[in-house]
Amino acid sequence: MEFLPESVFSGFKLVMKRLYEGNKQMTHRSIVIGILAGLGALTSSPLMAQVAPNGFRVRHEVSIAAPPAKVYETLVNQVGKWWSSDHTFSGDSTNLSIDAKPGGCFCERFPKGGGVEHLRIIYVSPGELLRMSGALGPLQDSGLAGSLTWKFTGTANGTKVELSYIVGGYLEGGFDQIAPIVQRVLAEQLDRLKRFIETGKPQ
């Protein structure tokens, strides 16, 4: 996995801030341009998403020095401590929560009231598999369906975590530009989860 420069985070954070503030002028094109503004040389990243005309798939895998039960518990119950605030609408990851049951919500509350459902929980097998349905971040403004799966496998040294996100539907301008961004954003979250579990700090 690779780490992203602050410039990438700044572009994505600006997009999320404008969406949270209800900027009606934010189009799909401006969303992509805003994020890509900081991407620079990372467009040639070896981490490639699988892109098709009707959607895309991203995958990541990481080994964590902790048992599956611990990894699962941290992911679900401490999401506000390891998820990046740069990739929230409110700018504060402590507003995030995961209600890990079928029909539960990966949600974010807003400081002034209201909130957003990022994803809906559709499959739960604690310590083994967690699946969520929905379109993350700026994607939810489009006609898209998504399935985000976390798979936990015990190993001699801890846990292998496999993350897969499959998105399909209609997106103005297509998926070629947004898919690599989603790939990198999710890679960063998985890296932060690993570091938080192993060191107590996500970065």
C-alpha positions in Angstrom: 0.0 0.0 0.0 1.1 3.5 -0.6 0.6 6.8 1.2 -0.9 9.9 -0.3 0.6 13.5 -0.2 -1.3 16.2 1.8 -2.2 17.8 -1.6 -4.5 14.9 -2.4 -6.2 15.1 0.9 -6.6 18.8 0.6 -8.4 18.5 -2.7 -10.8 15.8 -1.4 -11.4 17.7 1.8 -12.4 20.8 -0.1 -14.9 18.8 -2.1 -16.4 17.2 1.1 -16.6 20.6 2.8 -18.4 22.2 -0.1 -20.8 19.3 -0.3 -21.5 19.5 3.5 -22.2 23.2 3.2 -24.7 22.5 0.5 -23.0 24.0 -2.5 -25.5 23.4 -5.3 -22.9 24.3 -8.0 -20.8 21.2 -7.3 -21.1 19.1 -10.5 -19.5 15.7 -11.1 -16.9 17.4 -13.2 -16.0 19.9 -10.5 -15.9 17.1 -7.9 -13.3 15.1 -10.0 -11.3 18.2 -10.8 -11.2 19.3 -7.2 -9.8 15.9 -6.1 -7.4 15.5 -9.0 -6.0 19.0 -8.4 -3.7 17.5 -5.8 -3.1 14.1 -7.4 -0.2 15.0 -9.6 2.3 12.2 -10.3 0.1 9.7 -8.5 -2.0 9.2 -11.6 0.6 6.6 -12.7 0.3 4.7 -9.4 0.8 0.9 -9.7 -2.4 0.4 -7.7 -4.9 0.1 -10.5 -8.6 -0.1 -10.2 -10.6 -2.4 -12.6 -12.8 0.0 -14.6 -15.6 -0.7 -17.0 -18.1 1.5 -18.8 -20.8 0.7 -16.2 -18.7 0.7 -13.0 -15.4 -0.2 -11.3 -13.9 -2.4 -8.7 -11.0 -1.7 -6.2 -9.3 -4.2 -4.0 -6.7 -4.0 -1.2 -5.1 -6.5 1.1 -3.1 -5.9 4.3 -1.7 -8.0 7.1 -2.3 -6.8 10.7 -0.5 -8.1 13.8 -3.7 -8.8 15.8 -6.3 -11.6 15.8 -9.4 -11.3 13.6 -11.7 -10.5 16.5 -9.6 -7.6 17.6 -9.3 -6.2 14.0 -13.1 -6.5 13.5 -13.9 -4.9 16.9 -11.6 -1.9 16.2 -12.9 -1.4 12.7 -16.5 -1.4 13.9 -16.4 0.2 17.3 -13.5 2.7 16.9 -14.0 3.9 13.4 -13.9 7.6 14.6 -10.3 7.0 15.8 -8.7 5.4 12.7 -10.8 6.8 9.8 -9.3 10.1 8.3 -11.2 13.3 9.1 -10.2 14.5 5.6 -12.6 11.9 4.2 -15.7 13.0 6.1 -18.4 15.6 5.3 -18.1 17.3 8.7 -14.3 17.3 8.8 -14.3 15.3 12.1 -14.0 11.5 12.1 -15.3 11.4 15.7 -18.8 12.0 14.1 -18.6 8.6 12.5 -20.3 5.4 13.8 -20.9 1.9 12.6 -24.0 0.0 13.8 -22.8 -3.5 12.9 -26.0 -5.4 12.3 -28.1 -6.1 9.2 -29.8 -2.8 8.3 -27.4 -0.9 10.5 -25.8 2.3 9.4 -22.2 3.5 8.7 -23.3 7.1 9.6 -21.9 10.5 10.2 -23.7 13.1 12.4 -23.4 16.8 11.7 -22.5 19.2 14.5 -25.6 21.5 13.8 -28.0 18.6 13.4 -28.8 16.0 10.7 -26.2 13.7 9.2 -25.5 11.3 6.3 -25.7 7.6 5.8 -22.5 6.6 4.1 -23.3 2.9 3.8 -25.9 0.4 5.0 -24.8 -2.8 6.7 -26.1 -5.9 4.8 -24.0 -8.8 6.0 -22.4 -9.4 9.4 -20.2 -12.3 10.6 -18.1 -10.9 13.4 -14.4 -11.5 12.9 -15.0 -13.0 9.5 -16.8 -10.7 7.1 -18.6 -7.4 7.1 -20.4 -6.1 4.0 -21.9 -2.7 3.4 -24.0 -1.3 0.6 -24.0 2.2 -0.9 -22.1 5.0 -2.6 -19.3 6.6 -0.6 -18.7 10.4 -0.4 -19.3 12.4 -3.6 -20.4 9.2 -5.4 -23.8 9.3 -3.5 -24.9 12.2 -5.7 -25.1 9.9 -8.7 -27.2 6.9 -9.8 -24.8 4.3 -8.3 -25.0 1.2 -6.3 -22.0 -0.1 -4.4 -20.9 -3.1 -2.3 -18.0 -2.7 0.2 -16.7 -5.9 1.7 -14.2 -6.5 4.5 -13.0 -10.1 4.9 -10.9 -11.2 7.9 -8.7 -14.3 7.8 -6.6 -15.5 10.7 -2.9 -16.1 10.0 0.1 -17.3 11.9 1.1 -13.6 12.4 -2.4 -12.1 13.0 -5.0 -11.2 10.4 -5.2 -10.8 6.6 -7.7 -8.1 5.8 -9.1 -8.0 2.2 -11.1 -5.0 1.2 -13.2 -4.9 -2.0 -15.5 -2.1 -3.3 -17.6 -2.7 -6.4 -19.6 0.2 -7.8 -22.0 0.2 -10.8 -24.5 2.5 -12.4 -24.4 5.9 -14.1 -21.8 8.6 -13.4 -21.6 11.7 -15.5 -18.2 11.7 -17.3 -17.6 8.0 -16.6 -15.5 6.1 -14.1 -11.9 6.5 -15.5 -11.0 9.4 -13.3 -12.9 8.7 -10.1 -12.0 5.0 -9.7 -8.3 5.6 -9.0 -9.2 8.2 -6.5 -11.5 5.8 -4.6 -8.7 3.2 -4.8 -6.3 5.5 -3.1 -8.7 6.8 -0.5 -9.7 3.3 0.6 -6.0 2.2 0.6 -5.3 5.1 3.0 -8.1 4.1 5.4 -6.9 0.5 5.5 -3.3 1.6 6.2 -4.7 3.8 9.0 -6.6 0.9 10.5 -3.4 -1.2 10.5 -1.3 1.5 12.1 -3.9 2.3 14.7 -4.2 -1.4 15.8 -0.5 -2.0 15.8 0.8 1.3 17.2 -2.3 3.1 18.8 -1.9 5.9 16.3 -3.4 6.0 12.8 -0.6 8.0 11.3 
